[in-house]
Amino acid sequence: MKTFGGGDYGDTDSVLGRRVRKSDSLCAALGDLDELNAAIGLILAAKNGGEEIGGQLAGIQQLLFVVGALLESEDRTAAEQLDAETARMERQAADWESALPPLREFVLPGKTVVSASAHFARTVCRRAERSVVAWFDTVGRQKAPVLRFMNRLSTFLFTLARIAENIE
C-alpha cells in the first residue's frame, strides 16, 4: 500500500528518483514544467476540432517529461528526439506565421478561449524556461537541446494563439 506524506519535511523525489529539497532550483524547474503541461492541457480542453493541432500539443506534453528527465541525465537519444521536435515546431510556426497578417501592435490575450489559453501557456513556458536556465546555472552546465526546445515552444504557442484568434 502506498504511503503518503513523504514530502512533509520539505523533500521530494526528482524525476529520476533522487531526493531533493523542495526549495532546490531543480524542483522549481520541474514544477514549472508541470504547470506548463497543465497549461497546454487547457488549450486542448478549450479547442474545438483541429485534431492535427491536438495531436501536436499532446506530443509536446509527452516531450515535457523528456525535458524534465534531461535536466538530470545525459540521454543522447532523448536529446536527439527533442532536437527533431524543436525543428518540427519551428517549421510549423513558420508556416502559420506566413499565413498571418504582419504584427502592427501588441497582442492582447482574450479574443478567444483557445488563443487566451495559448497565450497563458506561452507565459508559463517562458517562466519554465527561466527556471530551467537557473537550474543549469546551479549545476554549471547547459543543454542546448532543452534550451532550444523551450525557446521554440514559446514561439510555437504565441503563433498558435495568433492563428486561433484569426480562425475563431
mmCIF file of the C-alpha atoms, coordinates in Angstrom:
data_MODEL
# 
_entry.id   MODEL 
# 
loop_
_atom_site.group_PDB 
_atom_site.id 
_atom_site.type_symbol 
_atom_site.label_atom_id 
_atom_site.label_alt_id 
_atom_site.label_comp_id 
_atom_site.label_asym_id 
_atom_site.label_entity_id 
_atom_site.label_seq_id 
_atom_site.pdbx_PDB_ins_code 
_atom_site.Cartn_x 
_atom_site.Cartn_y 
_atom_site.Cartn_z 
_atom_site.occupancy 
_atom_site.B_iso_or_equiv 
_atom_site.pdbx_formal_charge 
_atom_site.auth_seq_id 
_atom_site.auth_comp_id 
_atom_site.auth_asym_id 
_atom_site.auth_atom_id 
_atom_site.pdbx_PDB_model_num 
ATOM 1   C CA . MET A 1 1   ? 0.000   0.000  0.000   1.00 0.00 ? 1   MET A CA 1 
ATOM 2   C CA . LYS A 1 2   ? 1.235   3.469  -0.967  1.00 0.00 ? 2   LYS A CA 1 
ATOM 3   C CA . THR A 1 3   ? 2.046   5.699  1.953   1.00 0.00 ? 3   THR A CA 1 
ATOM 4   C CA . PHE A 1 4   ? 1.631   9.439  1.730   1.00 0.00 ? 4   PHE A CA 1 
ATOM 5   C CA . GLY A 1 5   ? 3.446   12.267 3.438   1.00 0.00 ? 5   GLY A CA 1 
ATOM 6   C CA . GLY A 1 6   ? 6.961   11.545 2.181   1.00 0.00 ? 6   GLY A CA 1 
ATOM 7   C CA . GLY A 1 7   ? 7.377   15.241 1.439   1.00 0.00 ? 7   GLY A CA 1 
ATOM 8   C CA . ASP A 1 8   ? 6.093   16.532 4.759   1.00 0.00 ? 8   ASP A CA 1 
ATOM 9   C CA . TYR A 1 9   ? 9.545   17.742 5.777   1.00 0.00 ? 9   TYR A CA 1 
ATOM 10  C CA . GLY A 1 10  ? 10.465  19.608 2.607   1.00 0.00 ? 10  GLY A CA 1 
ATOM 11  C CA . ASP A 1 11  ? 11.978  16.857 0.467   1.00 0.00 ? 11  ASP A CA 1 
ATOM 12  C CA . THR A 1 12  ? 10.638  15.202 -2.675  1.00 0.00 ? 12  THR A CA 1 
ATOM 13  C CA . ASP A 1 13  ? 11.699  12.773 -5.378  1.00 0.00 ? 13  ASP A CA 1 
ATOM 14  C CA . SER A 1 14  ? 13.099  14.190 -8.605  1.00 0.00 ? 14  SER A CA 1 
ATOM 15  C CA . VAL A 1 15  ? 12.130  12.786 -11.996 1.00 0.00 ? 15  VAL A CA 1 
ATOM 16  C CA . LEU A 1 16  ? 14.912  10.217 -11.704 1.00 0.00 ? 16  LEU A CA 1 
ATOM 17  C CA . GLY A 1 17  ? 14.081  9.350  -8.098  1.00 0.00 ? 17  GLY A CA 1 
ATOM 18  C CA . ARG A 1 18  ? 16.754  11.402 -6.345  1.00 0.00 ? 18  ARG A CA 1 
ATOM 19  C CA . ARG A 1 19  ? 15.668  13.011 -3.036  1.00 0.00 ? 19  ARG A CA 1 
ATOM 20  C CA . VAL A 1 20  ? 15.959  16.796 -3.200  1.00 0.00 ? 20  VAL A CA 1 
ATOM 21  C CA . ARG A 1 21  ? 14.792  19.754 -1.167  1.00 0.00 ? 21  ARG A CA 1 
ATOM 22  C CA . LYS A 1 22  ? 11.574  21.338 -2.450  1.00 0.00 ? 22  LYS A CA 1 
ATOM 23  C CA . SER A 1 23  ? 13.408  24.687 -2.398  1.00 0.00 ? 23  SER A CA 1 
ATOM 24  C CA . ASP A 1 24  ? 16.021  23.339 -4.841  1.00 0.00 ? 24  ASP A CA 1 
ATOM 25  C CA . SER A 1 25  ? 16.146  25.041 -8.248  1.00 0.00 ? 25  SER A CA 1 
ATOM 26  C CA . LEU A 1 26  ? 15.605  21.607 -9.821  1.00 0.00 ? 26  LEU A CA 1 
ATOM 27  C CA . CYS A 1 27  ? 12.203  21.417 -8.093  1.00 0.00 ? 27  CYS A CA 1 
ATOM 28  C CA . ALA A 1 28  ? 11.350  24.900 -9.336  1.00 0.00 ? 28  ALA A CA 1 
ATOM 29  C CA . ALA A 1 29  ? 12.173  23.896 -12.910 1.00 0.00 ? 29  ALA A CA 1 
ATOM 30  C CA . LEU A 1 30  ? 10.268  20.605 -12.663 1.00 0.00 ? 30  LEU A CA 1 
ATOM 31  C CA . GLY A 1 31  ? 7.282   22.360 -11.078 1.00 0.00 ? 31  GLY A CA 1 
ATOM 32  C CA . ASP A 1 32  ? 7.207   24.980 -13.821 1.00 0.00 ? 32  ASP A CA 1 
ATOM 33  C CA . LEU A 1 33  ? 7.388   22.245 -16.473 1.00 0.00 ? 33  LEU A CA 1 
ATOM 34  C CA . ASP A 1 34  ? 4.470   20.506 -14.756 1.00 0.00 ? 34  ASP A CA 1 
ATOM 35  C CA . GLU A 1 35  ? 2.479   23.752 -14.753 1.00 0.00 ? 35  GLU A CA 1 
ATOM 36  C CA . LEU A 1 36  ? 3.298   24.255 -18.437 1.00 0.00 ? 36  LEU A CA 1 
ATOM 37  C CA . ASN A 1 37  ? 1.990   20.768 -19.166 1.00 0.00 ? 37  ASN A CA 1 
ATOM 38  C CA . ALA A 1 38  ? -1.270  21.661 -17.395 1.00 0.00 ? 38  ALA A CA 1 
ATOM 39  C CA . ALA A 1 39  ? -1.488  24.973 -19.291 1.00 0.00 ? 39  ALA A CA 1 
ATOM 40  C CA . ILE A 1 40  ? -1.152  23.110 -22.594 1.00 0.00 ? 40  ILE A CA 1 
ATOM 41  C CA . GLY A 1 41  ? -3.930  20.847 -21.335 1.00 0.00 ? 41  GLY A CA 1 
ATOM 42  C CA . LEU A 1 42  ? -6.115  23.962 -21.066 1.00 0.00 ? 42  LEU A CA 1 
ATOM 43  C CA . ILE A 1 43  ? -5.574  24.644 -24.768 1.00 0.00 ? 43  ILE A CA 1 
ATOM 44  C CA . LEU A 1 44  ? -6.549  21.066 -25.559 1.00 0.00 ? 44  LEU A CA 1 
ATOM 45  C CA . ALA A 1 45  ? -9.675  21.329 -23.414 1.00 0.00 ? 45  ALA A CA 1 
ATOM 46  C CA . ALA A 1 46  ? -10.675 24.664 -24.970 1.00 0.00 ? 46  ALA A CA 1 
ATOM 47  C CA . LYS A 1 47  ? -10.100 23.887 -28.632 1.00 0.00 ? 47  LYS A CA 1 
ATOM 48  C CA . ASN A 1 48  ? -12.844 22.788 -30.968 1.00 0.00 ? 48  ASN A CA 1 
ATOM 49  C CA . GLY A 1 49  ? -11.696 20.326 -33.620 1.00 0.00 ? 49  GLY A CA 1 
ATOM 50  C CA . GLY A 1 50  ? -8.230  20.654 -35.080 1.00 0.00 ? 50  GLY A CA 1 
ATOM 51  C CA . GLU A 1 51  ? -7.099  17.096 -34.432 1.00 0.00 ? 51  GLU A CA 1 
ATOM 52  C CA . GLU A 1 52  ? -3.724  17.757 -36.043 1.00 0.00 ? 52  GLU A CA 1 
ATOM 53  C CA . ILE A 1 53  ? -3.020  20.560 -33.552 1.00 0.00 ? 53  ILE A CA 1 
ATOM 54  C CA . GLY A 1 54  ? -4.403  18.441 -30.715 1.00 0.00 ? 54  GLY A CA 1 
ATOM 55  C CA . GLY A 1 55  ? -2.034  15.642 -31.645 1.00 0.00 ? 55  GLY A CA 1 
ATOM 56  C CA . GLN A 1 56  ? 0.899   18.055 -31.763 1.00 0.00 ? 56  GLN A CA 1 
ATOM 57  C CA . LEU A 1 57  ? 0.036   19.502 -28.360 1.00 0.00 ? 57  LEU A CA 1 
ATOM 58  C CA . ALA A 1 58  ? -0.367  16.032 -26.824 1.00 0.00 ? 58  ALA A CA 1 
ATOM 59  C CA . GLY A 1 59  ? 3.051   15.135 -28.250 1.00 0.00 ? 59  GLY A CA 1 
ATOM 60  C CA . ILE A 1 60  ? 4.532   18.276 -26.722 1.00 0.00 ? 60  ILE A CA 1 
ATOM 61  C CA . GLN A 1 61  ? 3.011   17.334 -23.362 1.00 0.00 ? 61  GLN A CA 1 
ATOM 62  C CA . GLN A 1 62  ? 4.829   13.992 -23.550 1.00 0.00 ? 62  GLN A CA 1 
ATOM 63  C CA . LEU A 1 63  ? 8.070   15.747 -24.513 1.00 0.00 ? 63  LEU A CA 1 
ATOM 64  C CA . LEU A 1 64  ? 7.882   17.922 -21.408 1.00 0.00 ? 64  LEU A CA 1 
ATOM 65  C CA . PHE A 1 65  ? 8.515   14.757 -19.404 1.00 0.00 ? 65  PHE A CA 1 
ATOM 66  C CA . VAL A 1 66  ? 11.587  14.143 -21.581 1.00 0.00 ? 66  VAL A CA 1 
ATOM 67  C CA . VAL A 1 67  ? 12.725  17.701 -20.835 1.00 0.00 ? 67  VAL A CA 1 
ATOM 68  C CA . GLY A 1 68  ? 12.334  17.036 -17.100 1.00 0.00 ? 68  GLY A CA 1 
ATOM 69  C CA . ALA A 1 69  ? 14.438  13.885 -17.337 1.00 0.00 ? 69  ALA A CA 1 
ATOM 70  C CA . LEU A 1 70  ? 17.100  15.709 -19.378 1.00 0.00 ? 70  LEU A CA 1 
ATOM 71  C CA . LEU A 1 71  ? 17.578  18.179 -16.546 1.00 0.00 ? 71  LEU A CA 1 
ATOM 72  C CA . GLU A 1 72  ? 19.285  15.360 -14.650 1.00 0.00 ? 72  GLU A CA 1 
ATOM 73  C CA . SER A 1 73  ? 20.506  12.949 -17.317 1.00 0.00 ? 73  SER A CA 1 
ATOM 74  C CA . GLU A 1 74  ? 22.716  12.761 -20.390 1.00 0.00 ? 74  GLU A CA 1 
ATOM 75  C CA . ASP A 1 75  ? 20.333  10.706 -22.559 1.00 0.00 ? 75  ASP A CA 1 
ATOM 76  C CA . ARG A 1 76  ? 21.580  11.389 -26.111 1.00 0.00 ? 76  ARG A CA 1 
ATOM 77  C CA . THR A 1 77  ? 18.609  9.642  -27.731 1.00 0.00 ? 77  THR A CA 1 
ATOM 78  C CA . ALA A 1 78  ? 16.174  11.850 -25.818 1.00 0.00 ? 78  ALA A CA 1 
ATOM 79  C CA . ALA A 1 79  ? 18.203  14.952 -26.712 1.00 0.00 ? 79  ALA A CA 1 
ATOM 80  C CA . GLU A 1 80  ? 18.100  13.995 -30.404 1.00 0.00 ? 80  GLU A CA 1 
ATOM 81  C CA . GLN A 1 81  ? 14.335  13.417 -30.148 1.00 0.00 ? 81  GLN A CA 1 
ATOM 82  C CA . LEU A 1 82  ? 13.976  16.868 -28.601 1.00 0.00 ? 82  LEU A CA 1 
ATOM 83  C CA . ASP A 1 83  ? 16.060  18.441 -31.385 1.00 0.00 ? 83  ASP A CA 1 
ATOM 84  C CA . ALA A 1 84  ? 13.850  16.808 -34.025 1.00 0.00 ? 84  ALA A CA 1 
ATOM 85  C CA . GLU A 1 85  ? 10.683  18.052 -32.322 1.00 0.00 ? 85  GLU A CA 1 
ATOM 86  C CA . THR A 1 86  ? 12.176  21.536 -31.984 1.00 0.00 ? 86  THR A CA 1 
ATOM 87  C CA . ALA A 1 87  ? 12.813  21.651 -35.735 1.00 0.00 ? 87  ALA A CA 1 
ATOM 88  C CA . ARG A 1 88  ? 9.254   20.443 -36.418 1.00 0.00 ? 88  ARG A CA 1 
ATOM 89  C CA . MET A 1 89  ? 7.761   23.129 -34.139 1.00 0.00 ? 89  MET A CA 1 
ATOM 90  C CA . GLU A 1 90  ? 9.906   25.769 -35.797 1.00 0.00 ? 90  GLU A CA 1 
ATOM 91  C CA . ARG A 1 91  ? 8.682   24.730 -39.269 1.00 0.00 ? 91  ARG A CA 1 
ATOM 92  C CA . GLN A 1 92  ? 5.052   24.663 -38.085 1.00 0.00 ? 92  GLN A CA 1 
ATOM 93  C CA . ALA A 1 93  ? 5.303   28.119 -36.511 1.00 0.00 ? 93  ALA A CA 1 
ATOM 94  C CA . ALA A 1 94  ? 6.922   29.492 -39.695 1.00 0.00 ? 94  ALA A CA 1 
ATOM 95  C CA . ASP A 1 95  ? 4.111   28.011 -41.822 1.00 0.00 ? 95  ASP A CA 1 
ATOM 96  C CA . TRP A 1 96  ? 1.489   29.578 -39.556 1.00 0.00 ? 96  TRP A CA 1 
ATOM 97  C CA . GLU A 1 97  ? 3.314   32.891 -39.459 1.00 0.00 ? 97  GLU A CA 1 
ATOM 98  C CA . SER A 1 98  ? 3.383   33.089 -43.247 1.00 0.00 ? 98  SER A CA 1 
ATOM 99  C CA . ALA A 1 99  ? -0.438  32.828 -43.273 1.00 0.00 ? 99  ALA A CA 1 
ATOM 100 C CA . LEU A 1 100 ? -0.911  35.634 -40.734 1.00 0.00 ? 100 LEU A CA 1 
ATOM 101 C CA . PRO A 1 101 ? -1.006  39.378 -41.279 1.00 0.00 ? 101 PRO A CA 1 
ATOM 102 C CA . PRO A 1 102 ? 2.095   41.205 -40.025 1.00 0.00 ? 102 PRO A CA 1 
ATOM 103 C CA . LEU A 1 103 ? 2.019   42.312 -36.382 1.00 0.00 ? 103 LEU A CA 1 
ATOM 104 C CA . ARG A 1 104 ? 1.424   46.040 -36.125 1.00 0.00 ? 104 ARG A CA 1 
ATOM 105 C CA . GLU A 1 105 ? 0.594   46.306 -32.416 1.00 0.00 ? 105 GLU A CA 1 
ATOM 106 C CA . PHE A 1 106 ? 0.904   44.412 -29.164 1.00 0.00 ? 106 PHE A CA 1 
ATOM 107 C CA . VAL A 1 107 ? -1.310  41.357 -28.931 1.00 0.00 ? 107 VAL A CA 1 
ATOM 108 C CA . LEU A 1 108 ? -3.802  41.473 -26.074 1.00 0.00 ? 108 LEU A CA 1 
ATOM 109 C CA . PRO A 1 109 ? -4.846  37.955 -24.980 1.00 0.00 ? 109 PRO A CA 1 
ATOM 110 C CA . GLY A 1 110 ? -8.539  37.262 -24.653 1.00 0.00 ? 110 GLY A CA 1 
ATOM 111 C CA . LYS A 1 111 ? -10.068 37.314 -28.099 1.00 0.00 ? 111 LYS A CA 1 
ATOM 112 C CA . THR A 1 112 ? -10.978 33.608 -27.849 1.00 0.00 ? 112 THR A CA 1 
ATOM 113 C CA . VAL A 1 113 ? -10.673 30.949 -25.147 1.00 0.00 ? 113 VAL A CA 1 
ATOM 114 C CA . VAL A 1 114 ? -8.199  28.950 -27.251 1.00 0.00 ? 114 VAL A CA 1 
ATOM 115 C CA . SER A 1 115 ? -5.991  31.947 -28.021 1.00 0.00 ? 115 SER A CA 1 
ATOM 116 C CA . ALA A 1 116 ? -6.065  33.153 -24.402 1.00 0.00 ? 116 ALA A CA 1 
ATOM 117 C CA . SER A 1 117 ? -5.167  29.623 -23.261 1.00 0.00 ? 117 SER A CA 1 
ATOM 118 C CA . ALA A 1 118 ? -2.262  29.534 -25.730 1.00 0.00 ? 118 ALA A CA 1 
ATOM 119 C CA . HIS A 1 119 ? -1.036  32.939 -24.523 1.00 0.00 ? 119 HIS A CA 1 
ATOM 120 C CA . PHE A 1 120 ? -1.256  31.732 -20.924 1.00 0.00 ? 120 PHE A CA 1 
ATOM 121 C CA . ALA A 1 121 ? 0.710   28.594 -21.811 1.00 0.00 ? 121 ALA A CA 1 
ATOM 122 C CA . ARG A 1 122 ? 3.309   30.784 -23.568 1.00 0.00 ? 122 ARG A CA 1 
ATOM 123 C CA . THR A 1 123 ? 3.873   32.868 -20.437 1.00 0.00 ? 123 THR A CA 1 
ATOM 124 C CA . VAL A 1 124 ? 4.168   29.727 -18.299 1.00 0.00 ? 124 VAL A CA 1 
ATOM 125 C CA . CYS A 1 125 ? 6.628   28.384 -20.886 1.00 0.00 ? 125 CYS A CA 1 
ATOM 126 C CA . ARG A 1 126 ? 8.795   31.492 -20.554 1.00 0.00 ? 126 ARG A CA 1 
ATOM 127 C CA . ARG A 1 127 ? 8.829   31.110 -16.761 1.00 0.00 ? 127 ARG A CA 1 
ATOM 128 C CA . ALA A 1 128 ? 9.694   27.425 -17.077 1.00 0.00 ? 128 ALA A CA 1 
ATOM 129 C CA . GLU A 1 129 ? 12.495  28.371 -19.457 1.00 0.00 ? 129 GLU A CA 1 
ATOM 130 C CA . ARG A 1 130 ? 13.908  30.807 -16.886 1.00 0.00 ? 130 ARG A CA 1 
ATOM 131 C CA . SER A 1 131 ? 13.715  28.111 -14.206 1.00 0.00 ? 131 SER A CA 1 
ATOM 132 C CA . VAL A 1 132 ? 15.495  25.610 -16.454 1.00 0.00 ? 132 VAL A CA 1 
ATOM 133 C CA . VAL A 1 133 ? 18.277  28.139 -17.103 1.00 0.00 ? 133 VAL A CA 1 
ATOM 134 C CA . ALA A 1 134 ? 18.560  28.777 -13.339 1.00 0.00 ? 134 ALA A CA 1 
ATOM 135 C CA . TRP A 1 135 ? 18.882  25.015 -12.707 1.00 0.00 ? 135 TRP A CA 1 
ATOM 136 C CA . PHE A 1 136 ? 21.554  24.662 -15.380 1.00 0.00 ? 136 PHE A CA 1 
ATOM 137 C CA . ASP A 1 137 ? 23.401  27.657 -13.908 1.00 0.00 ? 137 ASP A CA 1 
ATOM 138 C CA . THR A 1 138 ? 23.309  25.964 -10.489 1.00 0.00 ? 138 THR A CA 1 
ATOM 139 C CA . VAL A 1 139 ? 24.920  22.778 -11.764 1.00 0.00 ? 139 VAL A CA 1 
ATOM 140 C CA . GLY A 1 140 ? 27.314  24.642 -14.060 1.00 0.00 ? 140 GLY A CA 1 
ATOM 141 C CA . ARG A 1 141 ? 26.252  23.205 -17.393 1.00 0.00 ? 141 ARG A CA 1 
ATOM 142 C CA . GLN A 1 142 ? 23.909  23.930 -20.262 1.00 0.00 ? 142 GLN A CA 1 
ATOM 143 C CA . LYS A 1 143 ? 21.966  21.597 -22.502 1.00 0.00 ? 143 LYS A CA 1 
ATOM 144 C CA . ALA A 1 144 ? 21.331  23.235 -25.837 1.00 0.00 ? 144 ALA A CA 1 
ATOM 145 C CA . PRO A 1 145 ? 18.546  20.832 -26.933 1.00 0.00 ? 145 PRO A CA 1 
ATOM 146 C CA . VAL A 1 146 ? 16.495  21.636 -23.833 1.00 0.00 ? 146 VAL A CA 1 
ATOM 147 C CA . LEU A 1 147 ? 17.014  25.383 -24.110 1.00 0.00 ? 147 LEU A CA 1 
ATOM 148 C CA . ARG A 1 148 ? 16.255  25.432 -27.848 1.00 0.00 ? 148 ARG A CA 1 
ATOM 149 C CA . PHE A 1 149 ? 13.096  23.388 -27.276 1.00 0.00 ? 149 PHE A CA 1 
ATOM 150 C CA . MET A 1 150 ? 11.824  25.704 -24.543 1.00 0.00 ? 150 MET A CA 1 
ATOM 151 C CA . ASN A 1 151 ? 12.573  28.825 -26.590 1.00 0.00 ? 151 ASN A CA 1 
ATOM 152 C CA . ARG A 1 152 ? 10.895  27.476 -29.740 1.00 0.00 ? 152 ARG A CA 1 
ATOM 153 C CA . LEU A 1 153 ? 7.926   26.165 -27.756 1.00 0.00 ? 153 LEU A CA 1 
ATOM 154 C CA . SER A 1 154 ? 7.076   29.679 -26.553 1.00 0.00 ? 154 SER A CA 1 
ATOM 155 C CA . THR A 1 155 ? 7.239   30.931 -30.164 1.00 0.00 ? 155 THR A CA 1 
ATOM 156 C CA . PHE A 1 156 ? 5.059   27.993 -31.265 1.00 0.00 ? 156 PHE A CA 1 
ATOM 157 C CA . LEU A 1 157 ? 2.480   28.822 -28.576 1.00 0.00 ? 157 LEU A CA 1 
ATOM 158 C CA . PHE A 1 158 ? 2.491   32.534 -29.478 1.00 0.00 ? 158 PHE A CA 1 
ATOM 159 C CA . THR A 1 159 ? 1.904   31.739 -33.125 1.00 0.00 ? 159 THR A CA 1 
ATOM 160 C CA . LEU A 1 160 ? -0.775  29.190 -32.221 1.00 0.00 ? 160 LEU A CA 1 
ATOM 161 C CA . ALA A 1 161 ? -2.538  31.917 -30.230 1.00 0.00 ? 161 ALA A CA 1 
ATOM 162 C CA . ARG A 1 162 ? -2.465  34.249 -33.214 1.00 0.00 ? 162 ARG A CA 1 
ATOM 163 C CA . ILE A 1 163 ? -3.767  31.530 -35.528 1.00 0.00 ? 163 ILE A CA 1 
ATOM 164 C CA . ALA A 1 164 ? -6.588  30.777 -33.081 1.00 0.00 ? 164 ALA A CA 1 
ATOM 165 C CA . GLU A 1 165 ? -7.557  34.460 -32.999 1.00 0.00 ? 165 GLU A CA 1 
ATOM 166 C CA . ASN A 1 166 ? -7.818  34.537 -36.791 1.00 0.00 ? 166 ASN A CA 1 
ATOM 167 C CA . ILE A 1 167 ? -9.743  31.251 -37.152 1.00 0.00 ? 167 ILE A CA 1 
ATOM 168 C CA . GLU A 1 168 ? -12.431 31.535 -34.500 1.00 0.00 ? 168 GLU A CA 1 
# 
